[in-house]
Amino acid sequence: MNTAVQPLPIDEALPRLIAALRARGMAVLQAPPGAGKTTRVPLAMLEAELCNGRILMLEPRRLAARSSAERMAETLGEPVGQTVGYRVRGDSKVSRATRIEVVTEGILTRMIQSDPGLDGIGAVIFDEFHERSLNADLGLALTLELRSALRDDLILLVMSATLDAAPVAALMGDAPLITSEGRAFPVETCWLPRPMPARARLETEAAALILQALEECPDGGLLAFLPGEGEIRRVESALKGRLPDGCIIRPLFGNMSFADQRAALAPQATGRKIVLATAIAETSLTLPDIRVVVDAGRSRRARFDANSGMSRLVTERVTKAEAEQRRGRAGRVAPGTCYRLWTKGEEGGMAPFPPAEIEAADLTPLALELALWGSAEGLAFLTPPNPGVMAEAHVLLTSLGALQNGRITDHGRALAALPLHPRLGHMLQTAGAGPDAATLAALLAERDPLRGAPPDLALRLAAIANPRRFEETHPYSPDRGVIERIKSEVKRLAQSNTPSDLTPGQLAALAYPDRIGLRRKGDVPRYILSGGKGAVMDAGTPLAAHRLIVATDLDGDAREAKIRQAAPLHDADLRSLFADQITWVDVCEWSRREGKITARKQERFGALVLEDRAWPDAPPEAMAVAAFDGLRVLGLPWTPAAQRLRARVNLCRADGSDLPDLSDTALLASADWLLPYLANCRTEGQLRNLDLTEALRAHIGWDAMQLLDRLTPSHFETPLGRRIPIDYDGEAPGIELRLQEMFGVTTHPCVGPKALPLRITLLSPASKPVQVTMDLPGFWTNSYADVRKDMRGRYPRHPWPEDPREADPTLRAKPRGT
């Protein structure tokens, strides 16, 4: 190792780190940006001879992988590709002599999937783990499992700048946690005096803040953080002709050529360098001479976009942790200044840390990788994937033929090997990986190059084929930057020069089997999608004339999404592609709209009804099930008799009797008890007139009904032999009858397992309540005399004996004149 290298803050922590790795084989290193961990730690591990195999270091971005490898090679006085090499998508520099290999995170997953023992690898370093990419989370989970099962000699090191490292150390079996304090010069922070106007353009405000920073801070380079390439280009354009003499603008973003990226990173020989960068410059990269940072406060993140069915980059406000990392870039070489494009008050509402990608991104690729691994059980994820989102991913992978009965298929293995979302990989594999399929795959993976244009994918394909001619013949201007990226991706994806014999609609249907739309009836172009959701297209769009379409991009409306990109599909094309998934289904169901049972034979693809016929001879069993579904909509029709029966059962159940639950929830949970009684119910009116009493008695059972009739009889038999219904719905079971009918009764009647006294409402001869009692003997003794005195004058023809206990019950009055 070159001993003339400049000392870095991480150097003081290296002995402790090497000792921990030698003793435990695992460790977590927490060190702030600029401490030097990326370039110093792998070399220190190599010099300490901790392992025999190669040291593999993971970086979240290609630029970081290449530049860190070059810096380490320079430290050793060697060209990159000797002791230190790198491997990224589309580029690698390694040799037999390579001992330290820097790779992007997805490469580790491919290595483990093809060689679970990681033969030849002695150590794996996860750099910048705080970024919490999906690939890093998966890579760590897989590495921990293979170390536990196959390679207990494999050294694991997780390095992080801002992450709370304690949970990571715990995940790794309480691995040693080493902290380096780092060293930084003071950085003054300047906020906006007032919030940006609501309609202000970010690029305009950022350019103005850059000019202010250049005027107020005349020394050192300036680093401006912007969300993406588009914003960088627009700020660059806004600054032209307005910069002080000697200032040179250097853009820095992921899709640039490596030569242009290297130019942004290299020291400026003359003049003052202004680097316009994305979040790529937050960590891992060394930018010399930066003294001023301008932070536009926005960052691009991968988020699952339900509208496109895949993860897309979205622009969001930065978090406090990201803002602090960006601010630290101004204090690497000398005291610096950070200008923030927000007010100090707005900072209080910022989230503390960015969410892990596993919490927000599309998990379909992860589900495919886990299926390829064999099982997700036991894998140690710092943030476990959401089970509901994973279930949706499994449904999609099954529809693509990647999974069968939860297990990966040969087709799924082929999709896992492609650097594409499984949707697009399936399309490419099925269509033969020709230029047509590759172009559509690259288009669907990118931003729309024709924003604001009608949704037809054919317009986009024409713009990609010949942008200049397209502009001459159409009123829409294609985004040249997006088109160039699409063309570059096509070169990488196309494995054949043979044009596809499939139309764009057929190709899109392969990628989006859940987004095939069938136009509904009516003048407005509304569609039902095969996955069950609704979608609508602007009226007047030529594409809206088609009966079938494939929607590849939708807006965010949850009820009925607007179609932003789509392709037409012919009925014959659908049948040729999905013949095995198109089936005839017998449908007997309750129609809410019509208020009756409808019985149809339907040809279906997912939620699409391609053909619909009447089913006149639907079996009674199916009709009964549909009628019960109607009751689930309408509610059970409780007649007074059925209500009394349920109240009797509830009284016994409350006293501990083992009788069935007759609540609506319990009865509607299963249809078996009622199906035999629904044979002739077809309409809402018939269901509402249904008497449940007989079905409930059968559901209760003969033996239980005998017990019920004995403990809680439905009627009270009076001394005259009349049967009076007992009302069980009140606070206590009750009856109403004429007072004279209870003459001679000296024991109060009771019901229920606990012999509850009946609530007796005694009526006058005119059927008006005279007395309510739950103690008839007590009434005869204490209150009857007063009632008799009052009633004799009002009803003189009716008997009012002095001692009702000795009198005969009666409902008759005395003859007139007696």
Secondary structure as the mmCIF struct_conf table of DSSP 4:
data_model
#
loop_
_struct_conf.conf_type_id
_struct_conf.id
_struct_conf.beg_label_comp_id
_struct_conf.beg_label_asym_id
_struct_conf.beg_label_seq_id
_struct_conf.end_label_comp_id
_struct_conf.end_label_asym_id
_struct_conf.end_label_seq_id
TURN_TY1_P TURN_TY1_P1 THR A 3 ALA A 4
BEND BEND1 VAL A 5 VAL A 5
HELX_LH_PP_P HELX_LH_PP_P1 GLN A 6 PRO A 7
HELX_RH_3T_P HELX_RH_3T_P1 PRO A 9 ALA A 13
HELX_RH_AL_P HELX_RH_AL_P1 LEU A 14 ARG A 24
BEND BEND2 GLY A 25 GLY A 25
STRN STRN1 MET A 26 GLN A 30
TURN_TY1_P TURN_TY1_P2 PRO A 33 GLY A 34
BEND BEND3 ALA A 35 ALA A 35
HELX_RH_AL_P HELX_RH_AL_P2 LYS A 37 GLU A 47
TURN_TY1_P TURN_TY1_P3 ALA A 48 GLU A 49
BEND BEND4 ASN A 52 GLY A 53
STRN STRN2 ARG A 54 GLU A 59
BEND BEND5 PRO A 60 ARG A 61
HELX_RH_AL_P HELX_RH_AL_P3 ARG A 62 LEU A 76
TURN_TY1_P TURN_TY1_P4 GLY A 77 GLY A 77
BEND BEND6 GLU A 78 GLU A 78
TURN_TY1_P TURN_TY1_P5 VAL A 80 GLY A 81
BEND BEND7 GLN A 82 THR A 83
STRN STRN3 VAL A 84 VAL A 88
TURN_TY1_P TURN_TY1_P6 ARG A 89 GLY A 90
STRN STRN4 ASP A 91 LYS A 93
TURN_TY1_P TURN_TY1_P7 ARG A 96 ALA A 97
STRN STRN5 ILE A 100 THR A 104
HELX_RH_AL_P HELX_RH_AL_P4 GLU A 105 SER A 114
TURN_TY1_P TURN_TY1_P8 PRO A 116 GLY A 117
TURN_TY1_P TURN_TY1_P9 ASP A 119 GLY A 120
STRN STRN6 ILE A 121 PHE A 126
TURN_TY1_P TURN_TY1_P10 ASP A 127 GLU A 128
HELX_RH_3T_P HELX_RH_3T_P2 PHE A 129 GLU A 131
HELX_RH_AL_P HELX_RH_AL_P5 LEU A 134 ALA A 149
TURN_TY1_P TURN_TY1_P11 LEU A 150 LEU A 150
TURN_TY1_P TURN_TY1_P12 ASP A 152 ASP A 153
STRN STRN7 ILE A 155 SER A 160
BEND BEND8 ALA A 161 LEU A 163
HELX_RH_AL_P HELX_RH_AL_P6 ALA A 166 LEU A 171
TURN_TY1_P TURN_TY1_P13 MET A 172 GLY A 173
BEND BEND9 ASP A 174 ASP A 174
STRN STRN8 LEU A 177 THR A 179
STRN STRN9 VAL A 187 CYS A 190
BEND BEND10 PRO A 193 ARG A 194
HELX_LH_PP_P HELX_LH_PP_P2 PRO A 195 PRO A 197
TURN_TY1_P TURN_TY1_P14 ALA A 198 ARG A 199
HELX_RH_AL_P HELX_RH_AL_P7 LEU A 202 GLU A 216
BEND BEND11 ASP A 219 GLY A 220
STRN STRN10 GLY A 221 PHE A 225
BEND BEND12 PRO A 227 GLY A 228
HELX_RH_AL_P HELX_RH_AL_P8 GLU A 229 LEU A 239
TURN_TY1_P TURN_TY1_P15 LYS A 240 ARG A 242
BEND BEND13 LEU A 243 LEU A 243
HELX_LH_PP_P HELX_LH_PP_P3 PRO A 244 PRO A 244
TURN_TY1_P TURN_TY1_P16 ASP A 245 GLY A 246
STRN STRN11 CYS A 247 LEU A 252
TURN_TY1_P TURN_TY1_P17 GLY A 254 ASN A 255
BEND BEND14 MET A 256 MET A 256
HELX_RH_AL_P HELX_RH_AL_P9 PHE A 258 LEU A 265
BEND BEND15 ALA A 266 ALA A 266
HELX_LH_PP_P HELX_LH_PP_P4 PRO A 267 GLN A 268
BEND BEND16 ALA A 269 GLY A 271
STRN STRN12 ARG A 272 ALA A 277
HELX_RH_3T_P HELX_RH_3T_P3 ALA A 279 ALA A 281
BEND BEND17 GLU A 282 SER A 284
TURN_TY1_P TURN_TY1_P18 PRO A 288 ASP A 289
STRN STRN13 ILE A 290 ASP A 295
BEND BEND18 GLY A 297 GLY A 297
STRN STRN14 ARG A 298 ASP A 305
TURN_TY1_P TURN_TY1_P19 ALA A 306 GLY A 309
STRN STRN15 MET A 310 ARG A 317
HELX_LH_PP_P HELX_LH_PP_P5 VAL A 318 THR A 319
HELX_RH_AL_P HELX_RH_AL_P10 LYS A 320 GLY A 328
HELX_RH_3T_P HELX_RH_3T_P4 ARG A 329 GLY A 331
BEND BEND19 ARG A 332 ALA A 334
STRN STRN16 GLY A 336 ARG A 340
BEND BEND20 LEU A 341 TRP A 342
HELX_RH_AL_P HELX_RH_AL_P11 LYS A 344 GLU A 347
TURN_TY1_P TURN_TY1_P20 GLY A 348 GLY A 349
BEND BEND21 MET A 350 MET A 350
BEND BEND22 PRO A 352 PHE A 353
HELX_LH_PP_P HELX_LH_PP_P6 PRO A 354 ALA A 356
HELX_RH_AL_P HELX_RH_AL_P12 GLU A 357 ALA A 360
BEND BEND23 ALA A 361 ALA A 361
HELX_RH_AL_P HELX_RH_AL_P13 THR A 364 TRP A 373
BEND BEND24 GLY A 374 GLY A 374
TURN_TY1_P TURN_TY1_P21 GLU A 377 GLY A 378
BEND BEND25 LEU A 382 THR A 383
HELX_LH_PP_P HELX_LH_PP_P7 PRO A 384 ASN A 386
HELX_RH_AL_P HELX_RH_AL_P14 PRO A 387 SER A 399
TURN_TY1_P TURN_TY1_P22 LEU A 400 GLY A 401
BEND BEND26 ALA A 402 ALA A 402
STRN STRN17 LEU A 403 GLN A 404
TURN_TY1_P TURN_TY1_P23 ASN A 405 GLY A 406
STRN STRN18 ARG A 407 ILE A 408
HELX_RH_AL_P HELX_RH_AL_P15 ASP A 410 ALA A 416
TURN_TY1_P TURN_TY1_P24 ALA A 417 ALA A 417
BEND BEND27 LEU A 418 LEU A 420
HELX_RH_AL_P HELX_RH_AL_P16 PRO A 422 ALA A 431
TURN_TY1_P TURN_TY1_P25 GLY A 432 GLY A 432
BEND BEND28 ALA A 433 ALA A 433
HELX_RH_AL_P HELX_RH_AL_P17 PRO A 435 ALA A 445
BEND BEND29 GLU A 446 GLU A 446
TURN_TY1_P TURN_TY1_P26 PRO A 449 GLY A 452
BEND BEND30 ALA A 453 ALA A 453
BEND BEND31 PRO A 455 PRO A 455
STRN STRN19 ASP A 456 ASP A 456
HELX_RH_AL_P HELX_RH_AL_P18 LEU A 457 ALA A 465
HELX_RH_AL_P HELX_RH_AL_P19 PRO A 467 THR A 473
BEND BEND32 HIS A 474 PRO A 475
HELX_RH_AL_P HELX_RH_AL_P20 ARG A 480 LEU A 493
BEND BEND33 THR A 498 THR A 498
HELX_LH_PP_P HELX_LH_PP_P8 PRO A 499 SER A 500
BEND BEND34 ASP A 501 LEU A 502
HELX_RH_AL_P HELX_RH_AL_P21 PRO A 504 ALA A 511
HELX_RH_3T_P HELX_RH_3T_P5 PRO A 513 ARG A 515
STRN STRN20 ILE A 516 ARG A 519
HELX_LH_PP_P HELX_LH_PP_P9 ARG A 520 ARG A 520
BEND BEND35 LYS A 521 VAL A 524
STRN STRN21 ARG A 526 LEU A 529
TURN_TY1_P TURN_TY1_P27 SER A 530 GLY A 531
BEND BEND36 GLY A 532 GLY A 532
STRN STRN22 GLY A 534 VAL A 536
TURN_TY1_P TURN_TY1_P28 ALA A 539 GLY A 540
HELX_RH_3T_P HELX_RH_3T_P6 PRO A 542 ALA A 545
BEND BEND37 ARG A 547 ARG A 547
STRN STRN23 LEU A 548 LEU A 554
BEND BEND38 GLY A 556 GLY A 556
BEND BEND39 ALA A 558 GLU A 560
STRN STRN24 ALA A 561 PRO A 568
HELX_RH_AL_P HELX_RH_AL_P22 ASP A 571 LEU A 577
BEND BEND40 PHE A 578 PHE A 578
HELX_RH_3T_P HELX_RH_3T_P7 ALA A 579 GLN A 581
STRN STRN25 THR A 583 SER A 591
TURN_TY1_P TURN_TY1_P29 ARG A 592 GLY A 595
STRN STRN26 LYS A 596 PHE A 605
TURN_TY1_P TURN_TY1_P30 GLY A 606 ALA A 607
STRN STRN27 LEU A 608 ALA A 614
TURN_TY1_P TURN_TY1_P31 PRO A 616 ASP A 617
HELX_RH_AL_P HELX_RH_AL_P23 PRO A 620 LEU A 634
HELX_RH_AL_P HELX_RH_AL_P24 PRO A 640 ALA A 654
TURN_TY1_P TURN_TY1_P32 ASP A 655 GLY A 656
BEND BEND41 SER A 663 SER A 663
HELX_RH_AL_P HELX_RH_AL_P25 ASP A 664 ALA A 669
TURN_TY1_P TURN_TY1_P33 ASP A 672 LEU A 674
HELX_RH_3T_P HELX_RH_3T_P8 LEU A 675 TYR A 677
TURN_TY1_P TURN_TY1_P34 ALA A 679 ASN A 680
STRN STRN28 THR A 683 THR A 683
HELX_RH_AL_P HELX_RH_AL_P26 GLU A 684 ARG A 688
TURN_TY1_P TURN_TY1_P35 ASN A 689 ASN A 689
HELX_RH_AL_P HELX_RH_AL_P27 THR A 693 ILE A 700
HELX_RH_AL_P HELX_RH_AL_P28 TRP A 702 LEU A 711
BEND BEND42 THR A 712 THR A 712
BEND BEND43 SER A 714 SER A 714
STRN STRN29 HIS A 715 GLU A 717
TURN_TY1_P TURN_TY1_P36 PRO A 719 LEU A 720
BEND BEND44 GLY A 721 GLY A 721
STRN STRN30 ARG A 723 PRO A 725
STRN STRN31 ASP A 727 ASP A 727
BEND BEND45 ASP A 729 ALA A 732
STRN STRN32 GLY A 734 ARG A 738
HELX_RH_3T_P HELX_RH_3T_P9 LEU A 739 MET A 742
TURN_TY1_P TURN_TY1_P37 PHE A 743 GLY A 744
BEND BEND46 THR A 747 THR A 747
STRN STRN33 CYS A 750 VAL A 751
TURN_TY1_P TURN_TY1_P38 GLY A 752 ALA A 755
STRN STRN34 LEU A 756 PRO A 757
HELX_LH_PP_P HELX_LH_PP_P10 LEU A 758 LEU A 758
STRN STRN35 ARG A 759 LEU A 763
TURN_TY1_P TURN_TY1_P39 PRO A 765 ALA A 766
BEND BEND47 SER A 767 SER A 767
STRN STRN36 PRO A 769 THR A 773
BEND BEND48 MET A 774 MET A 774
HELX_RH_AL_P HELX_RH_AL_P29 LEU A 776 ASN A 782
TURN_TY1_P TURN_TY1_P40 SER A 783 SER A 783
HELX_RH_AL_P HELX_RH_AL_P30 TYR A 784 ARG A 794
TURN_TY1_P TURN_TY1_P41 PRO A 796 ARG A 797
BEND BEND49 HIS A 798 HIS A 798
BEND BEND50 GLU A 802 GLU A 802
HELX_RH_3T_P HELX_RH_3T_P10 PRO A 804 GLU A 806
BEND BEND51 ALA A 807 ALA A 807
HELX_LH_PP_P HELX_LH_PP_P11 ASP A 808 PRO A 809
HELX_LH_PP_P HELX_LH_PP_P12 ARG A 812 PRO A 815
TURN_TY1_P TURN_TY1_P42 ARG A 816 GLY A 817
#
